[in-house]
């Protein structure tokens, strides 16, 4: 599994903002660097995707598009590990909102991915 980079995340986010519109500016460079640092400590794709999804939703990096970018990163990480992202189910959206509300813990995201992420 390759190490994530700040530049890679910025490119993914810029693509999402170009496609969907929104304010592409970085809100917190510190949160972005922390996300990359923490993600690169984990090589197993399921907990790595969960950590990335959690971090980007809980500790906003961008003015807009944090959840969309978090999903795209999680999809990329899972795909690299031979898994598929569970999709657009209501449970996933509820979990991401729960992260933002600080009512969902990272372990719940890992469990969701473990139970729902398919192998590709």
Secondary structure, 3 states (H helix, E strand, C coil): CCCCCHHHHHHHHHHHHHHHCCCCCECCHHHHHHHHHHHCCCCCHHHHHHHHHHHHHHCCCECCCHHHHHHHHHHHHHHHCCEECCCCCHHHHHHHHHHHCCCCCHHHHHHHHHHHCEEC
